[in-house]
Structure formats: structure tokens, C-alpha cells
């Protein structure tokens, strides 16, 4: 019975790891590292758990920032050492515990945690000057979160949400957006590039770079919304997070959009919730509560850029 429970728990842990949001990747890796350390404490092999942890990261394709590579190399190095040393000792002999391995593994998780945080958060600290905050996006923007955002911040909000648009259409809207003289723009584009037009990652990246550089050149700060494009693996390899790190942008992580899926009548835990707590009715587009949630998350991202000066 204990073995059955252990296998069931392992399968559940594996499945949960596969659908973990990119924003929560450090928590997922911490779970596998702690499991490996528990196995070591019980004189069991820890290398399989560490190899699975790195394999999951590769499958999920969260982008290959320096923090990802550094974490993977340390974890695989410890796994290789554990595998090699276990071949050298007698199976009946207890392996001497090494606190150095625990320090290395936990330091690697901390390194990953820090890298992911710095990639998603800008170093800029600006002061809001009362000019508009522009919101550019597809249906997720068009459904109304800018109206809710305007209730939370001290600046007017210019709503440029258009259902179904791609980054190509967003580029064409640059002159109209600049005409409103915004101090910042929240860009939520790229979902229809993949699901609709099947653009390559390179094409969508080039368009997002054009948008970023066009606004930055006019003194408009850019906040980028991370777009989820798959439950398990990201076909665009963490594109928005990569751009946020490269251009020092504030990122609205993908958990806000994924919450519309998991807090809807279509999937757990939404199917177990009272409908009044649903953030979406169709599993994608926000309802009124979803718009309020989206606006609150964007407001928190703007607060990281402008501080309390952006608030009412």
C-alpha cells in the first residue's frame, strides 16, 4: 500500500510540475530538490529526482536565460556525482551525507529564483506625471480591464484593445497611440500571432522589439504581458520574459491570463467553485471579476515602475 501511495504521489507531482506556470518555476524546482535531499537523508539515490527536475525544465521550455543554464549545470553536476559515488560504494554501506550538496542545490534554486525575478522586474523607478497609461492588446484587453485599471490609478487610461489583433496590427497603431502622449503602455499581444497566424517566434519577437523601441524612443515606458501559449511547453521559449530582461521592462507574468482558464467552469479548480468566483465564463476571456483581477495585477506592475505616485 505504501508503494502504491508513493507511486501515485510521484505521478501527481510529475503532472503538477508539467502544468506549473512559468512564473512558479522556482517553486517547482524547489519541490524536486527537496525531494532529492530527503532521499539522500534516507540513503537513497537522489540523482533520478534531479535529472527529472532538469528534464521537466527542458520540456517546459521557459526560455534559456543564464539563471536557467546555471541552475541546470549545478543540478546535473550534483546528480552525476551522486550517481558516480553510488557505483563505488557497497550497497549495504551507508553513504556519508554531505551538507555541501544540500548547500549547492539550495543555492542553485536561489540563483534561479533571483534570476527569474530580475528578468521579470525592471530596474527603472519613475514618477507618474499624469499623462495617460495606454493599454494595447487583443480580446483580453478589449473585454474591459482598462476601464477597471482607470479606477485604480491617478492617470487616465487610453484603451487600444481590439479583438483578434496580432503584433502586425499593433505596429500600425503606434502613431495613434503616441498621439495620446502616454507615459507608459501595457502591451498584451502575441497570442493570435501563434494561435491565429502561426507566426514564427522570430517574427513575433521582431514585432515586439519594434513596438518596444518605438515607444521607448519617445520616452514611453513599456510594461509587457507574458502570453501563455501552451499548458505544458511554451513554443515561443519564454519570449516575453526574454524581452523583459533584454530591455529592462516590467513583466506582467502569465499567471494572470492562466487564471482565466483555471478559474472558469471548464477546468479545476474552477469547476468546483461557486460561479460568482469565476474569472471567466469561456475559459479564456475575463468576465467582470476577471477584468478587476487583471486590472489589479497590472496596477501592481505599474506600481513597481512608478511607485505610489501612480495610485489614486
C-alpha positions in Angstrom: 0.0 0.0 0.0 2.8 2.4 0.8 4.5 1.7 -2.6 1.2 2.4 -4.3 0.7 5.6 -2.5 4.3 6.7 -3.3 3.8 6.0 -7.0 0.5 7.8 -7.1 2.1 10.8 -5.3 5.0 10.8 -7.7 2.7 10.7 -10.7 0.6 13.6 -9.3 3.8 15.6 -8.5 5.0 15.0 -12.1 1.8 16.1 -13.6 1.6 19.1 -11.4 5.1 20.0 -12.4 4.3 19.8 -16.1 1.4 22.3 -15.8 3.2 24.6 -13.5 3.1 28.2 -14.7 6.5 29.6 -15.8 6.1 32.3 -13.1 6.1 29.5 -10.5 9.0 27.5 -11.9 11.3 28.1 -8.9 8.7 26.6 -6.6 8.5 23.5 -8.8 12.3 23.1 -8.9 12.4 23.6 -5.1 10.0 20.7 -4.7 12.1 18.3 -6.7 15.4 19.4 -5.0 13.8 19.0 -1.5 12.6 15.5 -2.5 16.1 14.6 -3.7 17.6 15.8 -0.4 15.1 13.7 1.6 16.1 10.7 -0.4 19.8 11.4 0.3 18.9 11.7 4.0 17.4 8.2 3.8 20.5 6.8 2.0 18.6 6.5 -1.3 19.7 7.7 -4.7 18.9 11.3 -5.3 20.2 11.7 -8.9 17.0 10.4 -10.6 14.9 13.2 -9.0 17.5 15.8 -10.0 17.6 14.5 -13.6 13.8 14.6 -13.8 13.8 18.2 -12.5 16.1 19.4 -15.2 14.3 17.3 -17.9 11.0 19.0 -16.9 12.5 22.4 -17.3 13.7 21.5 -20.8 10.3 20.1 -21.7 8.5 23.2 -20.4 10.9 25.5 -22.5 10.7 28.5 -20.2 13.5 30.3 -22.1 17.2 29.8 -21.7 18.4 32.7 -19.6 21.7 32.5 -17.7 19.9 31.6 -14.5 18.3 28.6 -16.2 21.6 27.3 -17.5 23.4 27.9 -14.2 20.7 26.0 -12.3 20.7 23.1 -14.8 24.5 22.7 -14.7 24.7 22.7 -10.9 21.9 20.2 -10.5 23.2 17.9 -13.2 26.7 18.1 -11.7 25.3 17.0 -8.3 23.3 14.3 -9.9 26.4 13.0 -11.8 28.4 13.0 -8.5 25.6 11.1 -6.7 25.3 8.5 -9.5 29.1 8.0 -9.7 29.7 7.7 -5.9 26.9 5.2 -5.6 28.5 2.9 -8.1 31.7 3.0 -5.9 30.2 2.1 -2.6 28.8 -1.2 -1.4 25.1 -1.4 -1.5 25.0 -2.2 2.2 27.2 0.7 3.2 25.6 3.9 4.2 26.8 6.8 2.1 28.2 9.6 4.1 25.9 12.6 4.0 27.4 15.7 2.5 25.9 19.1 3.6 27.9 20.6 0.7 25.5 19.0 -1.8 22.5 20.5 0.0 24.1 23.9 0.0 24.9 23.6 -3.7 21.4 22.5 -4.6 19.6 25.1 -2.5 22.0 27.8 -3.8 21.1 26.8 -7.3 17.4 27.2 -6.6 18.1 30.6 -5.0 20.1 31.5 -8.1 17.2 30.5 -10.3 14.7 32.4 -8.1 16.8 35.5 -8.2 17.4 35.3 -12.0 13.7 34.8 -12.7 12.7 37.7 -10.5 15.3 40.1 -12.0 14.3 39.1 -15.6 10.6 40.0 -14.8 11.2 43.3 -12.9 12.5 46.5 -14.3 15.2 48.5 -12.5 13.6 51.7 -13.6 12.0 53.9 -10.9 9.9 56.7 -12.5 7.5 59.2 -11.2 4.0 59.4 -12.7 3.3 62.7 -14.3 -0.4 62.5 -15.1 -0.2 61.6 -18.7 -2.2 58.6 -19.9 -1.4 54.9 -19.5 -2.1 53.2 -22.8 -3.3 49.6 -23.0 -2.6 47.8 -26.3 -3.9 44.3 -26.7 -6.3 41.8 -28.3 -9.6 40.5 -26.8 -8.1 40.1 -23.3 -7.7 43.8 -23.3 -10.7 44.6 -25.3 -13.0 42.8 -22.8 -12.6 45.8 -20.4 -9.7 45.6 -17.9 -8.5 49.1 -18.9 -11.8 50.5 -17.5 -11.1 48.9 -14.2 -7.5 50.0 -14.2 -8.6 53.6 -14.6 -10.4 53.3 -11.3 -7.2 52.3 -9.5 -4.6 54.8 -10.8 -4.1 58.5 -10.9 -3.7 58.8 -14.7 -6.3 58.4 -17.4 -6.2 55.2 -19.4 -6.2 55.1 -23.2 -7.8 51.8 -24.3 -6.4 50.4 -27.5 -7.8 46.9 -27.1 -9.0 45.3 -30.4 -10.4 41.8 -30.6 -8.2 39.4 -32.6 -5.3 41.7 -33.4 -1.7 40.5 -33.9 1.6 42.3 -33.4 1.4 43.4 -37.0 -1.8 45.3 -36.3 -0.2 46.7 -33.1 2.6 48.2 -35.1 0.2 50.0 -37.3 -1.4 51.6 -34.2 1.8 53.2 -33.0 1.0 56.7 -34.4 -2.5 56.7 -32.9 -1.2 55.6 -29.5 1.7 58.2 -29.5 -0.9 60.9 -30.3 -2.4 60.4 -26.8 1.1 61.3 -25.3 1.2 58.3 -22.9 3.8 58.0 -20.2 3.6 54.2 -20.3 2.0 51.4 -22.3 0.9 47.9 -21.3 1.3 45.6 -24.3 -0.7 42.4 -24.3 0.0 41.0 -27.8 1.3 37.8 -29.4 -1.5 35.2 -28.6 -3.0 35.5 -32.1 0.4 35.5 -33.7 0.7 31.9 -32.6 -2.9 30.6 -32.4 -4.2 32.5 -35.4 -1.5 33.4 -37.9 1.0 30.8 -36.8 3.9 33.3 -36.9 7.4 32.1 -36.0 8.9 33.1 -32.8 11.4 35.2 -34.7 8.7 37.2 -36.5 6.7 37.9 -33.3 9.9 38.8 -31.4 10.9 41.2 -34.2 7.4 42.9 -34.0 7.5 43.2 -30.2 11.0 44.7 -30.4 9.7 47.3 -32.9 6.9 48.2 -30.6 9.2 48.4 -27.6 11.8 50.5 -29.3 9.2 52.8 -31.0 7.7 53.7 -27.6 10.9 53.8 -25.7 12.4 56.2 -28.2 9.5 58.6 -27.4 10.0 58.3 -23.6 7.1 55.9 -23.1 7.8 53.2 -20.6 6.7 49.7 -21.7 5.1 47.0 -19.5 4.9 43.6 -21.2 2.2 41.0 -20.5 3.5 37.4 -20.7 1.4 35.3 -23.0 0.8 31.6 -22.3 0.8 29.5 -25.5 0.6 26.0 -24.1 -0.3 24.1 -21.0 2.9 22.2 -20.7 5.5 23.5 -23.1 6.0 27.1 -24.4 6.6 27.0 -28.2 8.0 30.6 -28.0 10.5 29.7 -25.3 9.7 32.4 -22.8 9.7 35.2 -25.4 8.2 38.0 -23.3 10.4 37.2 -20.3 13.4 37.2 -22.6 12.5 40.7 -23.9 11.7 42.0 -20.4 15.2 41.0 -19.3 16.9 42.4 -22.5 15.1 45.7 -22.5 14.7 46.1 -18.7 10.9 46.0 -18.9 8.4 45.3 -16.2 6.6 42.0 -16.9 3.1 41.0 -16.0 3.6 37.3 -15.6 1.5 34.7 -17.4 -0.3 33.6 -14.2 -2.9 36.3 -14.6 -4.1 35.0 -18.0 -3.8 31.4 -17.0 -6.1 32.2 -14.0 -8.9 32.9 -16.5 -8.5 29.2 -17.6 -8.3 27.6 -14.2 -10.9 29.8 -12.6 -13.6 29.1 -15.1 -16.3 26.4 -15.4 -14.1 24.3 -17.7 -11.2 23.1 -15.5 -10.4 22.5 -11.9 -10.4 24.3 -9.5 -13.0 26.5 -11.3 -15.5 23.7 -11.8 -15.6 23.2 -8.0 -16.1 26.9 -7.3 -19.2 28.9 -6.9 -19.9 30.7 -10.3 -19.6 34.0 -8.5 -15.9 33.4 -8.0 -15.2 32.6 -11.7 -12.8 34.9 -13.5 -14.0 33.8 -17.0 -17.1 32.1 -18.4 -15.4 30.6 -21.5 -12.0 29.6 -20.1 -10.1 32.4 -21.8 -11.8 35.9 -21.8 -12.2 37.7 -18.5 -15.6 38.5 -17.1 -16.2 41.4 -14.8 -14.4 39.8 -11.9 -11.7 38.7 -14.2 -11.3 42.3 -15.5 -11.0 43.5 -12.0 -8.3 40.9 -11.2 -6.4 41.7 -14.4 -6.5 45.5 -13.6 -5.2 44.8 -10.1 -2.3 42.8 -11.4 -1.4 45.5 -14.0 -1.8 48.1 -11.3 0.8 46.3 -9.1 3.2 46.1 -12.1 2.8 49.9 -12.8 3.4 50.5 -9.1 6.8 48.7 -9.4 7.7 51.2 -12.1 6.2 54.4 -10.8 5.7 53.7 -7.1 2.8 55.1 -5.2 2.7 58.2 -7.5 0.7 56.1 -10.0 -2.1 55.4 -7.4 -5.1 57.5 -6.6 
